[in-house]
Amino acid sequence: MRISDDIHNYYEKLVLDQFLLLKLEDKYGEDFIADLTCVVLNQLPTRYIRHEVDMSFYLPASERFEMESKVKVAISKALDFMKNHKMEAEY
């Protein structure tokens, strides 16, 4: 069995959508964003999907709101962590 390239974690989309809303790419470099993405996603559960349309039709609004809230909290924590624990690499 081979895992399809179509299968992905729905939280990835939610995180990227929130990054766009916050305009993080205007504030930080590519390396910082890549590291931030990892720190954020590591705080969140996984929710694998194959098609975006599945989530649009079958995800209750309350669950979607909860997922978006978790993403916002995870981003806030990750930004604090990365700002307070700057690594040797300059962002």
N, C-alpha and C positions, 0 to 999 in steps of 0.2 A: 504494500500500500504506500502511496505517495501523498503527502499533504499538499494540497493545492495552493498555488500562489494567491488564489482568491480568498483564502481564509485569513482573517486578520482580527485583531483585538479592537472592538468598537471604541474602547476608551482612547485609542490612538487618534481617532477622528475628533472626539470631543476635546482632547487636549490641544490638538492643532487648531481647532475652531476657536478655542479660548485664547490661544497665543495670538491669533489674528485680531481678535477683539481688543486685546491688551496692547497690540502693536509692539510685541516684544522684539521682533526682528529689526525694528527701527532703533531699539535701545541697546541691543546686545549683538555680538558677533556670532558667526556660524558655529564656532566651537562651543561657546557658552550655551547656545540654544540646543545643540545636540546633547550636551551633558545635562542640561535642565530637563530635557525630554525624558532622559533615562531616570533621573531622580524622581520626577513626577510619576511616571508610569510604574516605577517600583513600589510606590505607595498605594497604588490602586489595584482592585481586583481585576481579573481578566474576564472579558465577555466576548467570546469568539463568535464571529458571524461569517457568513459567506457572501451575503448580499445586503447592501445598505437598505434596500426596500423592505427587507424583513423587519428591521428595527422600526422603520417608519410606521408600518401597519400594525405590528404586534406588541410594541412597547407601550404600556400605559403611561399617560402623562405624568403621573406621580413618580413612577420609577425613573423616567427620563429626567425629571427635576432633581431627584435624589442623586443620580449619576453626575449631572452637571454641577451640583453642589459639592460633591466629593472631588471633582476635578478642580474647582476653584480653590478649595482648601489645600489640596495637594500642591497646586502651583504656588500658592502663598508660602507654604512651608518650604518648598524646594528653593524658592528665591531667597528666603531668609537663610537657609542652610548654605547655599552657594555664596552668598554675599559674606557670611560670617566665617566660612571655611575656604577662603580662596586658596586654590592650589598653586603650585609653582607656575603653571601655565597662565599667562595673561590672557584675559578675555578681552 
